[in-house]
């Protein structure tokens, strides 16, 4: 028995056993050709990953260390933001409609991910129902627009205020919980909102959704084209980034980070943990409500199917991929998870598999996210 265990634990035999077992499981579903292809792929990929893990990890560590040193010599934030904005502003002149449309969606998700980053990344509160605030903002805007005839600029502040109020009221009992219990409560809140929107036919029109939402206008000029709406979303993305950086560096932002690191020590320093958690949830809900308004105004139609649990998972993945607490990382994570499925659209059946495999590889080689780590705690 000991001899068999020693044979199975040999480094060369492990990839063979894993590959054979995986191919055997695939054989009844896809046939011998697909199983053989999977066996060959795994027998090559597993040792390759081990070699990459051995030699690539120090290299990646050196690269990220070098980037941190380079950041010290970059110009100030405002000038750097201006340099980055130049090519982004030119996208409508260089790209066709499909690229602009995907970029608009990525901008809305950036605002959403930044809002969730406040709750999860800054404060350390695991929220699995963040899509509920997104839905409240979108439906509030749609109902104010279609039933009361309010325009975009008058309905948006009211919708955001309703979302913040809803987030604050929900957070009063929820923030007293921690860890898995908080995650379950937020998950339940997201499902309650989704089911309510789906079943309240007389108010939300149920599964049929709300249509006829009017597009936003500026100085009596309707923002009906993709290019004009692109600049509207870009404006709010820039505002979100600037505000987020200022708040992160403020007294409230430092209190959030302190709560994330050690609640007991924070309370001993005289900080009201419960109140600052309420601030965090309300502030995150503010950006989710804003993103919901932009989504409803762009699509001009919303239904409960746009606000499922998987949307919460996707937004949370954006924060994790970019790096918890990192503003720049969350932006990159949101763009990756919006653009990558579009790039893989030709392989429709396997694109989610490729996305999942990419997340697994990232968690192995860079578990703190692309730009996470110590830099996220001091403002990035």
C-alpha positions, -999 to 999 in steps of 0.1 A, spaced: 0 0 0 28 24 9 45 15 -24 13 23 -44 9 56 -26 45 65 -34 40 56 -70 8 77 -73 25 107 -56 53 109 -82 53 142 -101 53 125 -135 24 102 -128 0 128 -114 -6 147 -147 -13 113 -164 -38 102 -139 -56 136 -139 -57 137 -177 -69 101 -180 -97 107 -154 -109 139 -171 -109 122 -205 -128 93 -191 -155 116 -177 -158 134 -211 -160 102 -231 -197 94 -228 -207 130 -237 -184 140 -265 -170 107 -278 -134 93 -281 -121 121 -303 -129 149 -279 -117 128 -249 -84 121 -267 -80 158 -274 -87 167 -238 -62 141 -226 -35 155 -249 -43 191 -238 -42 183 -201 -10 162 -203 7 192 -218 -10 220 -198 -6 206 -163 33 204 -164 34 237 -182 14 254 -154 38 240 -128 68 253 -148 51 287 -152 42 289 -115 78 282 -106 94 308 -130 66 332 -137 57 341 -101 90 358 -93 89 376 -127 54 389 -121 64 400 -86 94 420 -101 71 436 -127 45 448 -102 73 461 -79 88 480 -109 53 495 -117 50 507 -81 84 525 -84 74 540 -118 42 554 -102 62 576 -80 76 595 -110 44 598 -129 27 633 -131 -1 643 -107 -34 625 -108 -52 653 -127 -27 654 -155 -24 616 -157 -62 614 -159 -62 640 -187 -36 620 -207 -56 588 -203 -88 605 -213 -75 617 -247 -76 584 -265 -109 574 -247 -126 606 -259 -116 598 -295 -133 563 -295 -166 574 -312 -145 589 -340 -124 558 -345 -147 528 -337 -180 516 -352 -213 513 -334 -208 478 -319 -175 488 -302 -191 520 -289 -221 501 -276 -199 476 -257 -178 505 -243 -210 522 -230 -220 490 -212 -184 487 -198 -187 523 -185 -220 514 -167 -203 484 -152 -173 504 -141 -197 527 -120 -213 496 -106 -180 479 -97 -167 511 -81 -198 512 -59 -194 476 -49 -157 482 -43 -167 507 -16 -186 480 3 -164 450 -3 -130 465 -10 -129 494 13 -151 483 42 -148 445 39 -185 438 38 -193 408 15 -224 418 -5 -240 391 -28 -271 411 -36 -256 444 -49 -277 440 -80 -308 449 -59 -296 486 -57 -290 485 -95 -326 473 -100 -341 498 -76 -323 527 -94 -334 514 -129 -370 508 -120 -373 540 -100 -361 560 -130 -383 540 -155 -415 545 -134 -408 582 -128 -402 587 -165 -431 567 -179 -458 573 -153 -450 609 -141 -434 621 -174 -402 633 -156 -371 638 -178 -337 622 -173 -322 651 -153 -351 654 -130 -358 617 -126 -322 607 -120 -317 625 -87 -350 612 -73 -341 576 -84 -307 578 -68 -322 592 -36 -347 563 -35 -319 538 -40 -297 554 -12 -327 554 11 -335 518 3 -298 508 8 -297 527 41 -328 511 55 -317 476 45 -283 482 60 -296 491 95 -302 455 105 -278 439 80 -245 456 90 -247 441 125 -239 407 109 -205 395 98 -190 372 73 -211 344 58 -243 356 77 -240 390 61 -234 374 26 -266 353 31 -287 383 42 -276 404 12 -282 374 -11 -317 372 3 -323 409 -2 -313 407 -39 -337 378 -44 -365 396 -26 -361 426 -49 -359 404 -80 -390 384 -71 -410 415 -62 -402 431 -95 -412 399 -113 -445 394 -95 -459 429 -89 -476 431 -122 -498 462 -115 -468 483 -106 -437 470 -124 -456 451 -152 -439 419 -140 -419 398 -165 -431 420 -194 -409 448 -181 -413 486 -187 -409 500 -221 -412 535 -236 -385 551 -215 -375 584 -232 -339 590 -239 -320 618 -221 -316 652 -236 -293 682 -231 -303 717 -240 -333 703 -257 -311 681 -279 -319 644 -275 -290 621 -267 -303 594 -290 -271 584 -308 -245 560 -294 -218 586 -296 -237 612 -276 -247 586 -249 -211 575 -248 -200 609 -237 -228 611 -211 -216 578 -196 -180 588 -198 -188 620 -179 -203 601 -150 -175 576 -150 -149 604 -147 -170 620 -119 -172 586 -101 -134 581 -103 -126 616 -90 -152 614 -61 -140 578 -52 -104 588 -50 -113 619 -28 -135 598 -5 -109 570 -3 -83 596 9 -107 612 33 -114 606 70 -144 584 61 -123 564 37 -96 557 62 -122 546 87 -136 522 62 -102 507 57 -96 505 94 -129 486 98 -119 462 71 -85 455 88 -97 452 124 -131 461 138 -121 457 174 -91 480 171 -112 505 152 -139 506 179 -112 510 205 -101 541 187 -135 556 192 -149 550 157 -186 541 154 -183 510 133 -220 506 127 -225 542 115 -195 540 91 -208 507 77 -241 524 70 -222 552 52 -204 526 31 -236 508 21 -254 540 13 -225 554 -7 -222 522 -27 -260 522 -33 -257 558 -47 -234 546 -75 -255 515 -82 -286 537 -85 -268 560 -109 -257 531 -130 -293 518 -130 -306 551 -143 -280 551 -171 -289 515 -180 -326 522 -182 -320 554 -203 -298 535 -227 -319 504 -232 -353 523 -230 -367 490 -217 -360 471 -185 -372 438 -171 -364 417 -140 -342 394 -161 -316 421 -163 -312 421 -125 -306 384 -116 -282 369 -90 -256 363 -117 -253 400 -123 -242 404 -86 -217 376 -91 -204 393 -123 -199 427 -105 -182 410 -76 -159 392 -100 -149 425 -115 -139 438 -81 -120 406 -73 -102 404 -106 -91 440 -104 -81 438 -68 -101 445 -36 -98 482 -27 -80 493 -59 -99 519 -79 -77 515 -110 -78 477 -107 -116 476 -105 -118 497 -137 -95 472 -155 -114 443 -141 -148 457 -153 -134 463 -188 -119 428 -190 -151 410 -179 -172 431 -203 -150 429 -234 -137 393 -230 -170 376 -235 -176 398 -266 -142 388 -280 -150 352 -274 -185 355 -289 -176 333 -320 -170 304 -296 -203 309 -279 -204 274 -262 -170 277 -247 -166 314 -238 -179 310 -202 -156 280 -198 -127 301 -210 -137 330 -187 -139 306 -157 -105 291 -166 -90 325 -168 -104 334 -133 -89 302 -119 -55 309 -134 -56 345 -120 -65 332 -85 -36 308 -87 -9 333 -99 -24 366 -86 -49 359 -58 -50 395 -47 -62 407 -81 -44 425 -109 -37 457 -89 -46 445 -54 -23 441 -24 -7 467 -2 -11 495 -27 -49 491 -25 -48 500 11 -30 533 7 -50 545 -23 -46 534 -59 
